[in-house]
Amino acid sequence: MNYAIIAAGEGSRLVSEGLSTPKPLIKLNGEPMIDRLIRIFLKNRAETISIIVNEEMTEVYQHLKGLNLPIPLHLVRKSTPSSMHSFAELASTINTGKFCLTTVDTIFREDEFSHYITAFENITSDGLMAVTDYIDDEKPLYVNVDNDLRITDYKDQAYENALLPIG
């Protein structure tokens, strides 16, 4: 399984609340959010991990460059106008085969994530994406689905009945 993380946001809401730590390095239970995702991906048969960070996130970029992973880590350092653009930048780094795309601030139970990945590995569809209608992001990536819940397109602007990928 190939994994990709969008960690290219500005974290403007956190900065406005007085936090100076970049969002990917904020700790949950003593572990930086981005490290938590990488650890969980490694537990779930990761073959590669691709991550995009914006050009201003020097601390995050250096942190990731310092990791010693047993699999290839593809880092993209580029500021993009939206999650849709970040996804497009990551696309060229993702190997053929199935991949899981998430944002750095996605929170889930590890055991549920393992079941999700196993289900994805065992279906013949091109992809599987958890989505929500809850929107709390400055520059979200929206998806549109048909009546069978198949994704028909991605958008970087809201539209009627928009859904957002979870992770």
N, C-alpha and C positions, 0 to 999 in steps of 0.2 A: 504494500500500500504506500502510495506517495501522499505526503501531507504538505499543506501550505498554510501559512499564517499571514494575515494582513495585520501589520503592526505599524502602519504608516500615518496614523492620526496625529493630530497636534496635541491632544490632551488638554485642550483649552479650558474645559470645565474644571479639571483638576487644578490647573494653574490658577484659575479665578478663585478657587477655594483655598489657595495658599500652599498647595503641594508642589514641591520642586522635583520630586522623583518622577521620571518618565513612566507613563502607565505600564508598559511591558515589565518594568522592574519593581512595580509595587508588589509587596509580599502578601500572599494569602497563606495563613498558617505557617509563616516563616519562609515561604518559597516564592520567588518572583513568578508572576503570572506566566511569563513566556517560558520559564524553565519548567513549570508545572505542565504546560502543554507538551513540550518536547519530551519530558519523562513519560507522560501518558502515551504519546505517539510511539515511543520506543517499546513500550509494553504491548502495543497493538500492531506489531509486525511492520514498523516503518522501514521502508527501503530507502527513501530520501525525504528530506524536509527542506522546503523552500520558504523563505521569510522575506517580506519587504518592510523596510523601515524608511522613514523620511530622512532627508539629508541633514536635518537639524538634530537628529537623535544620535549624536556621536557616542554618548555613554552606552546606549543600547547596542549600537553597531559594534563597539569595542567588546562589550560583554559577549555578544554572540560569536565574534571572531575568536575569542579566547576559549570557547567550548571545544572539548575533545570528544566528538561523537563517533560511534562505531559505524556510522553511515554517512553518505554525502550530505552536506549542508550547503544549500544554495542561498546566498545572501544578495538581495537587491537593495541598493541604497538610492532611493529616488523619491522626491516629493511629488505627490500626485494630487489632482483636484478632488478625487472621490474614491470610494471603495471600488467602484466599477473600474476605474483606471488602474488601481493597484492590482486588481484581479487580472487585468489584461497584461500588466507588467510581469506578474508571476507565471502566467501561462507558458511563456517560453522556457521556464526552468523546470517545468513538471514533466517527468518522464511519461512515456506511453503507459497505458494501463489506468487502473482506478486511482483516484486521488480524493482526499478529504481536505476541504478548504474551511478555515475558521478565522475568526478575528481573535486578537490577543486577549480580549476581555470576556470571552465566552466562558461561562461557568456551568459546569455539569457534574453529575456524579460519575466517578470513574467507572464503576461497574455498568452503569447504563450506557456509557460511551462504548465500552467494549462490546456490549450486545448490539449497539447500533452499527459498529464497524463489521462485526461478524455477519449481521443481516445484509449489509451492503456487499460484502465479499461473496455472498451466496445468491445474489440475484443476477439476472442477465442484463438488466438495464444498464445504460451508460453511466448513470449517476443516481445518487440518493442524497436529498438535502433536507435537513430539518429547517422549518421556517416558522415564523411567528407574525402575528399582526400587531405586536407591541413594538412601537418605534420610539427609541430614545438614543439617537445618534445624530451627530452634526451632518454627516455626509453618508447616509446609508446606501446599501446596495439592495434594490428591490427585485423581486421575482414575480412573474405572472405564471399562473398555472391553469391548465384546462380542467374539464370536469372529472378527469381521471387522476388529477393531481400531478400531471406531468408538467414540468417546467417548459413554458413556451418561449420565454425571453427574460433577459435581465435588463434592468433600467437603473439609471442613477437619479431619476426624478420620480416623485410620488405620482400615483394614478389611482383611480378607483379600485378598491379591493386589493390594494398592494399587500404583499407579504414580504417579510425580511428573512434572509437566511439566519439561522441560529448557528453561530460559529462559522 
